[in-house]
Amino acid sequence: MARILIIEDEKKIARVLQLELEHEGYETDAAFSGSDGLETFQAHAWDLVLLDVMLPELSGLEVLRRIRMTDPVTPIILLTARNSIPDKVSGLDLGANDYITKPFEIEELLARVRACLRTVQTRERVEDTLMFQELTINEKTRDVQRGNETIELTPKEFELLVFFIKNKGQVLSREQILTNVWGFDYYGDTNVIDVYVRYLRKKLSLTEALQTVRGVGYRLKE
């Protein structure tokens, strides 16, 4: 369930927005000044911010600027009663994802909220996903798939596979592999790498792609 912060000094508008958004299944909170809005944003995790431009204490554009100094990701939609190009341009230049001019239809605002949240979710899925040949690896869920087939890996097999894919094409020494996959404090036999490489080759059909580099280590090659 997405959490939305409304920073709007007109309390009636803020309340209407809360009611409409909560009816759609979102969690909301509201702040009625720029300084309170910034403080509330920094105190909690939010999936989206609805930010009025005309605010007491700190303007909406100043709140936006300060948020973007530390958070370049959270979607922000500007709400403005001013239908002026400079405000819109300034807001977008400062990192706003979208804007909507008052008065607006609630259906349009809800559509823009959905679009912003969808964009972020899509980006997160892409960032969490690794691809190699016919394999799709999701780092967040730790799922490994070949087409519609799910391949079960142990935690260490998964971590070794991710390390190879993120460094594909490079010759990786045994020391590099042990340090990055097993950790700095691992003092066991380096032959453990050979064992796990065999597991990956067998489970994922990587016999040709996962190459042995004699005297050094391994390389994953397209």
JOLIN-V605011 format. One record per residue. N is the residue number from 1. PHI is phi as a letter, one per 40 degrees, with the letter a starting at -180 (NA if undefined). Layout:
BEGIN
n=N phi=PHI
n=N phi=PHI
END
This chain:
BEGIN
n=1 phi=NA
n=2 phi=c
n=3 phi=b
n=4 phi=b
n=5 phi=b
n=6 phi=b
n=7 phi=b
n=8 phi=a
n=9 phi=c
n=10 phi=c
n=11 phi=c
n=12 phi=c
n=13 phi=c
n=14 phi=d
n=15 phi=c
n=16 phi=c
n=17 phi=c
n=18 phi=d
n=19 phi=c
n=20 phi=c
n=21 phi=c
n=22 phi=c
n=23 phi=c
n=24 phi=c
n=25 phi=h
n=26 phi=c
n=27 phi=c
n=28 phi=b
n=29 phi=a
n=30 phi=b
n=31 phi=b
n=32 phi=b
n=33 phi=a
n=34 phi=c
n=35 phi=c
n=36 phi=c
n=37 phi=c
n=38 phi=c
n=39 phi=c
n=40 phi=c
n=41 phi=c
n=42 phi=c
n=43 phi=c
n=44 phi=b
n=45 phi=c
n=46 phi=b
n=47 phi=c
n=48 phi=a
n=49 phi=b
n=50 phi=b
n=51 phi=b
n=52 phi=c
n=53 phi=c
n=54 phi=c
n=55 phi=b
n=56 phi=c
n=57 phi=g
n=58 phi=b
n=59 phi=c
n=60 phi=c
n=61 phi=c
n=62 phi=c
n=63 phi=d
n=64 phi=d
n=65 phi=d
n=66 phi=c
n=67 phi=c
n=68 phi=c
n=69 phi=c
n=70 phi=b
n=71 phi=b
n=72 phi=c
n=73 phi=b
n=74 phi=d
n=75 phi=c
n=76 phi=b
n=77 phi=b
n=78 phi=c
n=79 phi=b
n=80 phi=a
n=81 phi=c
n=82 phi=c
n=83 phi=c
n=84 phi=b
n=85 phi=c
n=86 phi=d
n=87 phi=c
n=88 phi=c
n=89 phi=c
n=90 phi=c
n=91 phi=c
n=92 phi=c
n=93 phi=c
n=94 phi=c
n=95 phi=h
n=96 phi=c
n=97 phi=c
n=98 phi=a
n=99 phi=a
n=100 phi=a
n=101 phi=c
n=102 phi=c
n=103 phi=c
n=104 phi=b
n=105 phi=c
n=106 phi=c
n=107 phi=c
n=108 phi=c
n=109 phi=c
n=110 phi=c
n=111 phi=c
n=112 phi=c
n=113 phi=c
n=114 phi=c
n=115 phi=c
n=116 phi=c
n=117 phi=c
n=118 phi=c
n=119 phi=c
n=120 phi=c
n=121 phi=c
n=122 phi=c
n=123 phi=c
n=124 phi=c
n=125 phi=c
n=126 phi=c
n=127 phi=c
n=128 phi=c
n=129 phi=b
n=130 phi=b
n=131 phi=b
n=132 phi=a
n=133 phi=f
n=134 phi=c
n=135 phi=c
n=136 phi=b
n=137 phi=b
n=138 phi=b
n=139 phi=c
n=140 phi=c
n=141 phi=c
n=142 phi=g
n=143 phi=c
n=144 phi=b
n=145 phi=b
n=146 phi=b
n=147 phi=g
n=148 phi=c
n=149 phi=c
n=150 phi=c
n=151 phi=b
n=152 phi=c
n=153 phi=b
n=154 phi=c
n=155 phi=d
n=156 phi=c
n=157 phi=c
n=158 phi=c
n=159 phi=c
n=160 phi=c
n=161 phi=c
n=162 phi=c
n=163 phi=c
n=164 phi=c
n=165 phi=c
n=166 phi=c
n=167 phi=b
n=168 phi=c
n=169 phi=g
n=170 phi=c
n=171 phi=c
n=172 phi=b
n=173 phi=c
n=174 phi=c
n=175 phi=c
n=176 phi=c
n=177 phi=c
n=178 phi=c
n=179 phi=c
n=180 phi=c
n=181 phi=b
n=182 phi=c
n=183 phi=h
n=184 phi=c
n=185 phi=c
n=186 phi=c
n=187 phi=b
n=188 phi=c
n=189 phi=c
n=190 phi=c
n=191 phi=c
n=192 phi=d
n=193 phi=c
n=194 phi=d
n=195 phi=c
n=196 phi=c
n=197 phi=c
n=198 phi=c
n=199 phi=d
n=200 phi=c
n=201 phi=d
n=202 phi=c
n=203 phi=c
n=204 phi=b
n=205 phi=f
n=206 phi=b
n=207 phi=d
n=208 phi=c
n=209 phi=c
n=210 phi=c
n=211 phi=c
n=212 phi=c
n=213 phi=b
n=214 phi=d
n=215 phi=g
n=216 phi=b
n=217 phi=i
n=218 phi=b
n=219 phi=a
n=220 phi=c
n=221 phi=b
n=222 phi=c
END
